[in-house]
Amino acid sequence: MANTVRFINSIHQVGQKQWCALSTTDNPFLRFEFLAALEDCLCIDSPTQSRALNSGWIPSYALLENQVQILAIAPVFQKLHSYGEYVFDWGWADAYQQHGLKYYPKLVWAIPFTPSTGPRMISQGNNQQQLMYHQQIAEGLSAYCRQNDFSGWHCLFPNSLARQALSQDTPIQISIKRSVSHSMSRTSCQFHWFNDNFTDFPHYLEKFTSRKRKNIKKERSKLLESGFSFIKKVGNDISPSDIENFYHCYQLTYAKRNMRGYLTLEFFLQLLQTMPEQLLLVQASISEEGKSNKQHTKVVANALYFKDSDNLYGRYWGCLEEFDSLHFECCYYQGIEYCIEHDLSHFDPGTQGEHKISRGFEATICHSQHWIAHPEFSQAIDNFLTEEKLDIQNYAAQAAEQLPFRANCND
């Protein structure tokens, strides 16, 4: 019998034991604990909730199975909008509407609210089997879209294995009926940091031109001279009150832009209970004069990171007040220091931000895969993506020329 794809509407229908038995990755965002917390803590919709959340994220996990066992599981969600994806297709939705067609609902194969490249499936299969499993899941998603009048599916920020399986250049070798074509590839650009065997932060700065090196030293020393201190807390050193303080800063930063963060306090507290070993919290404190002229410190900013065996992921930030360069220190320099101290090779600080270039973050091409059911729109989007790819390549090349590093590391 051929393998089949089945959909479930909650990660809890699989259960943590089954999930962990299939998973071979330490990527924090594909952990059962992370995805379960999204459901449990009212960040996305879930059948276990007593009330309808209407978040626009509806779990539809894809299970690839044979008659004996589950072979692979992919995080898939029905979407009623494009918020929280960070691969922008609002223009596609507008074009559909202008032609009297529905773009939503669609399927998104991704980690909600997490624009970070990583695995998009768990499986114990070998490399060749995993290529095939990705393709079989993709076929299952396409069939689901056709049967339920969804506009298509979108795999966001896949790693190289998933991208290889889903790209047009990979021959299909699958054991379920093939009904659709390959997905289309899209590129975007982020700015990442890479560890070139640095021994400490000053060693890293030796790579910079003299002027750029002085600028960073000035940024950092100015904060210290203003009375700031910084603490890195990992795992069980982070307390619930630390998370509550972080969350207050996180929501306040959104509120300054008349927005609200997607994630709840309960979500972060649950992660602290279930996967503390993959959390890093940077706290910025400033000395203040209190009653009786006694000095005390007050936490005024927080940055929450995730980590695995080789990578650091900068995700959430917030502050009580705006201070010059404080964001750069908490979200970039402290993260770089941690990577050097703990021999992590790669730091993904999040999306956007050309200001990262002057601090040594390199333009890094990210990817997504898209399958559109409507033939004419699929062709039009494919043409657009071909042009967009050239623009992204040119942008990345220009960004590389702006890096602050010395030519051949020699002044």
C-alpha positions in Angstrom: 0.0 0.0 0.0 1.1 3.6 -0.8 1.9 6.0 2.0 -1.0 8.4 2.8 -1.2 11.9 4.3 -3.7 12.5 7.1 -4.4 15.8 8.8 -5.0 16.4 12.5 -6.1 19.7 14.2 -3.9 19.6 17.3 -0.4 18.5 18.1 -1.8 16.8 21.2 -3.4 14.2 18.9 0.1 13.0 18.2 1.4 13.4 21.7 4.8 14.2 23.0 6.1 10.6 23.2 5.3 10.0 19.5 6.7 13.3 18.4 10.0 12.9 20.3 10.3 9.3 18.9 10.3 10.8 15.4 12.3 13.9 15.9 16.1 14.0 15.2 16.6 17.7 15.5 17.4 20.0 18.4 16.0 23.0 16.6 13.9 24.7 19.4 11.0 25.7 17.1 10.3 22.2 16.0 10.1 20.9 19.5 6.8 19.5 20.7 7.0 21.8 23.7 7.3 25.0 21.6 4.4 24.1 19.2 2.2 22.8 22.0 2.7 26.0 24.0 1.3 28.0 21.0 -1.9 25.9 21.2 -2.1 25.7 25.0 -1.5 29.4 25.6 -4.0 31.0 23.2 -1.4 32.1 20.5 -3.1 30.0 17.8 -6.5 28.2 17.5 -6.9 24.8 19.1 -9.8 22.4 19.5 -8.8 22.1 23.2 -9.7 25.7 23.9 -12.9 26.4 25.6 -13.6 29.5 23.4 -12.9 30.3 19.7 -9.7 32.4 19.5 -10.1 33.3 15.8 -6.3 33.9 15.5 -6.3 33.0 11.8 -3.8 30.1 12.5 -5.6 26.8 12.6 -3.5 23.7 13.2 -3.6 21.1 10.4 -0.6 18.9 11.1 0.2 16.6 8.2 1.0 13.0 9.1 2.6 10.8 6.5 1.9 7.2 7.4 1.7 3.7 6.1 -0.4 0.8 7.4 2.0 0.3 10.3 3.3 3.6 11.6 3.6 7.3 11.2 6.7 8.0 9.0 6.8 11.8 9.2 5.0 14.8 10.6 5.0 18.4 9.3 3.7 21.6 11.0 1.0 22.8 8.8 -1.7 25.5 9.5 -4.7 26.8 7.7 -4.4 30.5 7.4 -7.2 33.1 7.0 -4.7 36.0 6.6 -0.9 36.5 6.1 0.0 38.0 9.5 2.9 36.4 11.4 4.5 34.8 8.4 7.3 37.2 7.3 7.1 36.1 3.7 4.9 38.7 2.2 2.2 37.7 -0.2 -0.3 40.5 0.5 0.1 41.6 -3.1 -0.9 38.1 -4.3 -4.0 38.2 -2.1 -4.9 41.7 -3.5 -4.6 40.4 -7.1 -6.9 37.5 -6.3 -9.5 39.8 -4.9 -9.3 42.1 -7.9 -10.1 39.1 -10.1 -13.0 38.0 -7.9 -11.1 35.0 -6.5 -10.4 33.9 -2.9 -6.8 33.8 -1.8 -7.8 32.7 1.7 -7.9 30.1 3.2 -4.5 28.8 2.3 -2.1 26.3 3.9 1.2 27.4 5.5 3.9 24.8 6.2 5.8 26.7 8.8 6.5 27.6 12.4 4.0 30.4 13.4 5.5 33.8 14.1 9.1 32.5 13.5 11.0 33.7 10.4 13.9 31.4 11.0 15.3 28.8 8.6 15.1 25.3 9.9 13.7 21.8 9.4 10.0 21.6 8.3 9.4 17.9 9.1 10.3 15.3 11.8 11.2 11.8 10.7 13.6 9.0 11.5 14.1 8.3 7.8 17.5 8.5 6.2 18.4 11.3 3.9 16.9 9.8 0.7 13.7 8.8 2.6 13.3 12.3 4.0 13.5 13.8 0.5 10.7 11.4 -0.5 8.7 12.1 2.6 8.8 15.9 2.0 7.6 15.3 -1.6 4.8 13.0 -0.4 3.6 15.6 2.2 3.7 18.3 -0.5 1.5 16.1 -2.7 -0.9 15.6 0.2 -1.1 19.4 0.7 -1.8 20.0 -2.9 -4.5 17.4 -2.9 -6.0 18.9 0.2 -6.0 22.4 -1.4 -7.8 21.1 -4.5 -10.4 19.2 -2.5 -11.2 22.1 -0.1 -10.9 25.1 -2.5 -7.7 26.5 -0.8 -5.6 28.8 -3.0 -2.4 26.9 -2.4 0.3 26.0 0.2 3.5 27.8 1.3 6.5 26.3 2.9 8.3 29.1 4.8 12.0 29.2 5.7 12.8 25.6 5.0 16.2 24.2 5.5 18.3 22.9 2.6 17.0 19.4 2.7 13.3 20.5 2.6 14.2 23.0 -0.2 16.0 20.3 -2.2 13.0 18.0 -1.9 10.5 20.7 -2.9 12.3 22.5 -5.7 11.7 22.1 -9.4 15.2 20.7 -9.9 14.6 17.6 -7.8 13.0 14.5 -9.6 9.9 13.2 -8.0 10.1 9.7 -6.7 7.0 9.1 -4.7 4.7 6.2 -4.0 1.5 8.2 -3.9 -0.4 9.3 -6.9 1.1 12.5 -8.4 -1.5 15.1 -9.2 0.3 18.4 -9.3 3.5 20.1 -10.3 6.4 21.2 -8.2 6.3 24.3 -6.0 7.9 27.6 -6.9 11.0 28.9 -5.1 11.1 32.3 -3.6 14.1 34.1 -2.0 14.4 36.8 0.7 17.3 38.3 2.6 18.2 38.4 6.3 21.4 39.4 8.1 23.2 36.7 10.0 26.4 36.5 12.0 29.0 33.7 11.6 31.6 32.7 14.1 35.1 32.6 12.5 36.7 30.9 15.5 36.8 34.1 17.5 38.2 33.9 21.0 36.4 36.9 22.4 34.6 40.1 21.3 37.8 42.1 20.9 39.1 39.4 18.7 36.0 39.7 16.6 36.5 43.5 16.3 40.0 43.0 14.9 38.2 42.0 11.7 36.8 45.5 11.4 38.2 48.6 9.8 39.6 51.0 12.3 36.7 53.5 12.0 34.0 50.9 12.3 35.7 49.2 15.2 35.8 52.6 17.1 32.1 53.1 16.4 31.2 49.9 18.1 33.5 50.4 21.0 32.0 53.8 21.5 28.4 52.5 21.4 29.3 49.9 24.1 31.3 52.1 26.3 28.7 54.8 26.3 26.2 52.5 27.8 28.5 51.3 30.5 29.5 54.9 31.4 25.8 55.7 31.7 25.4 53.1 34.4 24.1 50.1 32.4 25.0 46.5 33.3 24.1 43.4 31.4 23.3 39.9 32.6 22.9 36.7 30.6 20.6 34.1 32.2 20.2 30.6 30.8 17.7 27.8 31.6 16.8 27.4 35.3 18.6 30.7 36.2 15.6 32.4 34.5 12.8 32.9 37.0 9.0 33.4 36.3 9.4 37.0 37.5 12.2 37.5 35.0 9.8 36.3 32.2 7.0 38.6 33.6 9.4 41.5 33.5 10.5 40.6 30.0 6.9 40.3 28.8 6.0 43.7 30.2 8.8 45.2 28.1 7.9 43.1 25.1 4.3 44.3 25.0 5.2 47.9 25.8 7.5 48.0 22.8 4.6 46.8 20.6 2.2 49.3 22.2 4.5 52.2 21.2 3.6 51.3 17.6 0.0 50.8 18.4 0.3 47.1 18.1 0.2 44.0 20.3 2.6 41.1 20.3 1.3 37.8 18.9 2.4 35.8 21.9 1.0 35.5 25.4 2.7 35.7 28.8 1.4 32.1 29.5 3.3 31.0 26.3 6.7 32.2 27.6 6.0 30.9 31.1 5.2 27.5 29.7 8.4 27.4 27.7 10.3 28.2 30.9 8.8 25.1 32.5 9.1 22.8 29.5 12.3 23.7 27.6 14.3 26.1 29.8 17.6 24.7 28.6 17.1 26.3 25.1 16.3 29.8 26.5 18.7 32.7 26.9 17.6 35.9 28.5 19.7 39.1 28.4 18.7 41.7 30.9 19.8 45.3 30.8 19.8 47.2 34.1 20.7 50.7 35.1 21.8 52.1 38.4 19.3 54.5 40.0 19.4 56.5 43.2 16.5 55.4 45.4 15.3 56.5 48.8 17.9 57.5 51.3 20.3 58.2 48.4 20.9 54.4 48.1 21.9 53.1 44.7 19.9 50.2 43.2 19.5 48.7 39.8 16.4 48.5 37.7 15.9 46.1 34.7 14.8 48.4 31.8 15.2 46.1 28.8 15.2 42.4 27.9 16.0 40.3 24.9 14.9 36.6 24.8 16.9 34.2 22.6 16.6 30.5 21.7 19.6 28.2 21.2 20.5 24.8 20.0 23.8 22.9 19.8 25.2 25.1 17.0 22.9 28.2 16.6 21.6 31.2 18.5 18.3 32.7 17.5 17.4 36.2 18.5 13.6 36.5 18.8 12.0 38.9 21.2 12.9 42.3 22.6 11.4 45.0 24.7 12.3 48.0 26.8 10.7 50.4 29.3 12.4 53.4 27.9 14.4 54.2 24.8 18.2 54.5 25.3 20.7 55.1 22.5 22.3 51.9 21.3 20.6 49.7 23.9 18.8 47.6 21.3 22.1 46.9 19.5 23.7 45.9 22.8 21.0 43.6 24.0 20.0 42.0 20.6 23.3 41.9 18.8 26.5 42.4 20.8 25.4 40.3 23.8 24.3 37.6 21.4 27.6 37.6 19.6 29.5 37.4 22.9 27.4 34.4 23.9 28.1 32.6 20.6 31.9 33.2 21.0 31.8 32.1 24.7 29.9 28.9 23.9 31.4 28.1 20.5 28.1 28.5 18.5 28.8 28.9 14.8 25.8 30.9 13.7 23.6 33.7 15.0 20.2 34.4 13.4 19.0 37.7 15.0 15.7 37.9 13.2 14.3 39.6 10.2 15.1 42.9 8.4 17.4 45.6 9.8 20.1 47.0 7.5 21.7 48.5 10.5 23.0 45.0 11.3 25.4 45.2 8.3 27.7 47.8 10.0 27.9 45.4 13.0 29.2 42.5 11.0 26.0 40.6 10.1 26.2 39.3 6.6 23.4 39.2 4.0 22.0 35.7 4.0 19.6 34.3 1.4 16.5 32.7 2.9 14.0 30.6 1.0 10.3 29.6 0.7 8.4 27.3 -1.6 5.0 28.0 -3.0 2.3 26.0 -4.8 -0.6 27.8 -6.3 -3.7 25.9 -7.5 -4.9 28.4 -10.1 -2.8 27.8 -13.3 -2.8 31.3 -14.6 -2.0 32.9 -11.2 0.7 30.3 -10.7 2.4 31.3 -13.9 2.1 35.0 -13.2 3.6 34.5 -9.7 6.4 32.3 -11.1 7.3 35.2 -13.5 7.3 37.6 -10.6 9.5 35.4 -8.5 12.1 35.1 -11.3 12.4 38.9 -11.4 12.3 39.2 -7.6 15.1 36.7 -7.3 17.4 38.9 -9.3 16.5 41.9 -7.2 17.3 40.0 -4.0 20.6 38.8 -5.4 21.6 42.4 -6.3 20.5 43.6 -2.9 22.6 40.9 -1.1 25.6 41.7 -3.2 25.3 45.4 -2.4 25.0 44.6 1.3 28.1 42.5 1.1 30.0 45.5 -0.2 29.0 47.5 2.9 30.3 45.1 5.5 32.7 46.8 8.0 35.5 44.2 7.6 39.1 45.0 6.6 40.1 43.9 3.1 42.0 40.6 3.5 42.0 41.4 7.3 44.9 43.9 6.8 44.7 47.6 7.3 
